[in-house]
């Protein structure tokens, strides 16, 4: 068994769904960390290079490599978080955006004055800036989900220790300041996507909504009486996966055009123990996994009326953060 099976970069030619391991080392068996394709934490692209975050035992390091995964170069070590007793830890969430790595770190919760740390790291130079330090309240915990980056903004929950409700923040990645906070944001609502100054999201108990930042007005575009929804927006269509109840005993896939006209809808069937998870939405495919990580199936977006799941030739391509 290959111990690195879930940590290898794979690629497919444009328009193809046939993935291959991105390693051209002669006689490489792709079974240890010397494989060119090895990258265990995150993966992104900028200006002709691939970038990733790699666990180097005592450090998490930003790595740059060529497009064929050769010439790995260490750019900078990610900031550590220190507890009052001097111990440190690493880990969090990673997002690539317009030449930067956005690192939402796990805070040192033994510190009585801890707050969520967020960093912006320049990919080519490693220059590191801490963001939103003046605006994030003390005792804000690490949000494990519903964080997104779009149009120069970071959208993230502000979960407070022992609090029943949570706020949801809009942070400007250029100024490093939080510009807007949505109070009492239901955790079953989706993450926010910023498209040309209009915020798009699913609001729990309401449906698909748009919020115009210029007028501060919210409009309901597609009413839905569902418990939760994961939503992806492209320039041509909207794709989502919903559940009607907190028991998650059923899942439904939906496809709409950008005018919120329904194109297709289908009840999901389990693959093994789980309903397929929505992983990535691209112009050529909607990728899903059977276990919340290993991409196994895709949907052809040119046939959104039937939403048929097609199994990948190599069902081992790992979802990188």
C-alpha positions in Angstrom: 0.0 0.0 0.0 1.3 3.5 -0.8 1.5 5.5 2.4 1.5 8.8 0.5 -1.5 7.9 -1.6 -3.5 10.9 -0.3 -0.6 13.4 -0.5 0.4 13.3 -4.1 -0.2 16.1 -6.6 -2.2 14.9 -9.6 -3.0 16.7 -12.9 -5.3 16.3 -15.8 -5.0 17.9 -19.3 -7.6 20.6 -20.0 -10.9 19.1 -20.7 -9.8 15.7 -19.4 -10.8 13.8 -16.2 -7.9 11.4 -16.5 -5.5 12.3 -13.6 -1.8 11.4 -13.4 0.7 11.8 -10.6 2.8 14.9 -11.3 6.3 13.3 -11.0 8.8 12.7 -13.7 11.6 11.2 -11.5 13.0 8.1 -13.2 11.9 4.9 -11.4 10.2 6.9 -8.6 7.6 4.6 -6.9 5.8 7.6 -5.3 6.1 6.1 -1.9 8.1 8.6 0.1 8.5 12.3 0.7 11.3 12.5 -2.0 8.7 12.1 -4.7 8.3 15.3 -6.7 4.5 15.1 -6.4 4.5 14.9 -2.6 2.7 17.8 -0.9 0.8 17.1 2.3 -1.1 20.2 3.4 -2.1 22.7 0.7 -1.7 23.4 -3.0 -2.1 26.5 -5.1 -0.9 28.3 -8.3 0.5 31.7 -9.0 2.5 33.3 -11.8 3.8 30.1 -13.5 4.6 28.2 -10.3 2.9 25.8 -8.0 2.9 26.5 -4.2 2.2 24.3 -1.3 2.5 24.0 2.5 4.6 21.1 3.8 5.1 19.7 7.2 8.8 19.6 7.9 8.6 18.1 11.4 9.1 21.2 13.5 8.0 23.7 10.8 5.2 24.2 8.3 6.9 25.6 5.3 5.7 27.4 2.2 7.1 25.6 -0.9 7.5 26.9 -4.4 8.0 24.5 -7.4 7.9 24.5 -11.1 4.8 23.5 -13.0 6.1 19.9 -13.5 6.6 19.7 -9.7 10.4 19.9 -10.0 12.8 22.3 -8.2 11.1 22.5 -4.8 12.2 25.7 -3.1 11.5 26.7 0.5 10.1 30.3 0.7 9.3 30.8 4.4 8.2 29.0 7.6 4.7 29.8 8.7 4.2 31.7 11.9 4.0 29.5 15.1 1.5 30.1 17.9 3.0 30.1 21.4 1.3 29.0 24.6 2.1 30.8 27.9 4.4 27.9 28.9 6.5 28.4 25.8 5.3 25.5 23.8 4.2 26.1 20.3 1.9 24.6 17.7 1.1 24.9 14.0 -2.0 24.2 12.0 -5.1 25.9 10.6 -6.7 26.6 7.2 -4.9 27.7 4.0 -6.2 29.8 1.1 -4.4 31.0 -2.0 -5.5 34.3 -3.4 -3.9 36.7 -6.0 -0.2 36.0 -5.1 -0.7 35.4 -1.4 -1.3 32.5 1.0 -3.9 33.4 3.6 -3.2 31.4 6.8 -6.0 31.2 9.4 -4.1 29.7 12.3 -5.3 27.8 15.3 -5.0 30.2 18.3 -3.1 29.3 21.6 -6.1 28.7 23.8 -4.2 28.3 27.0 -3.4 32.1 26.7 -6.2 33.9 28.6 -6.0 36.7 26.0 -5.9 34.6 22.9 -7.6 35.7 19.6 -7.8 34.1 16.2 -4.6 34.8 14.2 -4.8 35.5 10.5 -1.8 36.0 8.2 -1.2 37.1 4.6 2.0 35.6 3.2 3.5 36.8 -0.1 4.1 33.7 -2.2 7.2 34.8 -4.0 9.0 36.6 -1.2 7.5 35.1 2.0 6.8 38.6 3.4 4.3 38.0 6.2 1.6 40.4 7.6 -0.9 39.7 10.4 -4.4 40.8 9.5 -7.4 42.0 11.4 -5.5 42.1 14.7 -7.3 45.2 15.9 -10.7 43.9 15.0 -11.0 40.2 16.0 -12.4 39.9 19.5 -10.6 38.1 22.2 -11.5 34.4 22.7 -12.4 34.0 19.0 -11.8 30.3 18.2 -10.5 28.8 15.0 -13.4 28.3 12.5 -13.0 24.8 11.1 -15.3 25.5 8.1 -17.3 28.2 6.2 -14.2 30.3 5.5 -13.8 31.6 1.9 -11.7 34.1 -0.1 -13.1 36.0 -3.0 -12.6 39.4 -4.7 -10.0 40.6 -2.3 -11.9 39.7 0.9 -11.8 37.0 3.5 -15.1 35.8 4.8 -15.0 33.9 8.1 -17.0 33.1 11.2 -16.1 34.6 14.6 -17.0 31.7 16.9 -16.7 32.7 20.6 -15.9 30.2 23.3 -19.1 29.1 25.1 -21.3 31.3 22.9 -24.5 29.9 21.3 -24.5 32.3 18.4 -21.7 33.5 16.1 -20.9 36.5 14.0 -19.6 36.4 10.4 -16.9 38.8 9.2 -15.9 40.4 6.0 -12.2 41.3 6.1 -10.4 43.4 3.5 -7.1 41.6 2.6 -5.5 44.7 1.3 -6.1 47.0 4.4 -6.0 44.2 6.9 -9.2 45.5 8.6 -12.6 43.9 9.1 -15.2 46.1 7.2 -18.4 44.3 8.0 -19.8 41.9 10.5 -23.1 40.0 10.1 -24.4 39.3 13.6 -26.1 36.1 14.7 -25.1 34.2 11.5 -26.7 30.8 11.6 -24.0 28.1 11.4 -26.2 26.2 8.8 -25.9 29.1 6.4 -23.3 28.7 3.7 -20.0 30.6 3.2 -20.1 33.9 1.4 -18.9 34.5 -2.2 -18.2 38.1 -3.3 -18.9 38.6 -7.0 -18.3 42.2 -8.2 -19.4 43.7 -4.9 -22.5 41.6 -4.4 -22.4 38.9 -1.8 -23.9 35.5 -2.6 -24.8 32.9 -0.1 -27.4 30.5 1.3 -29.2 31.8 4.4 -30.6 29.0 6.6 -34.3 28.9 6.6 -34.5 31.5 3.8 -32.8 30.3 0.6 -30.2 31.7 -1.8 -29.7 35.4 -1.2 -27.7 38.3 -2.6 -26.5 41.2 -0.5 -25.6 44.5 -2.3 -22.8 46.2 -0.5 -23.5 49.5 -2.2 -27.0 49.7 -0.8 -26.7 47.3 2.2 -29.8 45.5 1.0 -30.4 41.8 1.0 -32.7 40.1 -1.5 -33.9 36.5 -1.6 -33.3 35.1 -5.1 -34.3 31.4 -4.6 -36.5 30.6 -1.6 -35.7 27.2 -0.1 -37.1 25.4 3.0 -34.0 23.2 3.6 -31.9 22.7 6.7 -28.5 23.5 5.1 -26.8 23.9 1.7 -23.3 23.9 0.3 -23.2 26.2 -2.7 -20.7 26.8 -5.5 -21.0 29.7 -7.9 -19.4 29.9 -11.4 -19.9 32.5 -14.1 -22.4 30.2 -15.9 -24.2 28.3 -13.2 -24.9 27.7 -9.5 -24.5 24.2 -8.0 -25.5 23.1 -4.5 -26.0 20.1 -2.2 -28.7 20.4 0.4 -30.2 18.5 3.4 -33.8 18.8 4.6 -33.1 17.9 8.2 -30.3 17.9 10.8 -30.3 14.1 10.7 -28.8 14.3 7.2 -30.7 11.2 6.1 -31.0 12.5 2.6 -29.1 14.8 0.3 -30.2 16.6 -2.9 -28.1 18.0 -5.7 -29.3 21.2 -7.5 -28.2 23.1 -10.6 -29.4 26.6 -11.4 -28.4 29.2 -14.0 -27.2 32.6 -12.9 -30.7 34.0 -13.1 -31.7 31.4 -10.5 -33.7 29.3 -13.0 -33.7 25.6 -12.0 -31.7 23.4 -14.5 -31.7 20.1 -12.7 -32.3 18.4 -9.3 -31.7 14.9 -8.1 -31.7 13.0 -4.9 -28.3 11.6 -4.0 -27.6 7.9 -3.4 -25.0 6.7 -0.9 -21.7 5.5 -2.1 -20.7 3.0 0.7 -21.5 4.7 4.0 -21.9 8.3 2.8 -23.6 10.6 0.4 -21.0 12.0 -2.0 -19.4 15.2 -0.8 -19.1 18.3 -3.0 -15.4 19.2 -3.3 -14.6 21.4 -6.3 -16.6 23.2 -9.0 -14.8 24.1 -12.3 -15.7 25.0 -15.8 -15.2 21.4 -16.9 -16.4 19.4 -14.0 -18.1 19.3 -10.6 -15.9 17.0 -8.5 -17.2 14.9 -5.6 -15.7 12.5 -3.1 -17.1 9.4 -1.4 -15.3 10.0 1.9 -14.9 13.8 2.3 -11.4 14.0 0.6 -10.6 11.4 -2.0 -12.2 12.6 -5.3 -13.9 9.7 -6.9 -16.7 11.1 -9.2 -17.5 14.1 -11.3 -20.6 15.7 -13.0 -20.4 17.1 -16.5 -21.6 20.7 -16.2 -22.7 20.6 -19.9 -25.5 18.2 -18.8 -26.8 19.8 -15.7 -30.4 18.7 -16.4 -29.5 15.1 -15.4 -26.7 15.6 -12.8 -25.2 12.1 -13.5 -22.3 11.0 -11.3 -19.4 9.7 -13.5 -16.6 7.7 -11.8 -13.0 8.9 -12.4 -10.6 6.6 -14.1 -8.2 7.0 -11.2 -10.4 7.5 -8.1 -7.4 8.5 -5.8 -7.0 12.3 -6.5 -6.9 13.9 -3.1 -8.7 17.1 -2.3 -6.1 19.7 -1.2 -7.0 22.7 0.9 
